[in-house]
Amino acid sequence: MKEIERINHVGLRVTDLEVTDLSSVQAQLEAMNYTVTEGPIVTPEGASFIFIGDPDDNVIEFHMPAAT
């Protein structure tokens, strides 16, 4: 049987999830022992972001758009 070679791709590996209540999501993540690695970040327009890492070193971004 031929061995399959694992290919590592250079670059960002990010999953971006839009949420309606970022504070609630952050509280839920922290209750499950996830560490917020960056944020909350608030843009001048009012959008908010937090980031966590998964066990495979991928970045998961949660963002709440600015109110319209």
Secondary structure, DSSP 8 states (H G I E B T S, - for coil): ----------S--EEEEE-S-HHHHHHHHHHTT--EEEEEEE-TTS-EEEEEE-TTS-EEEEEE----
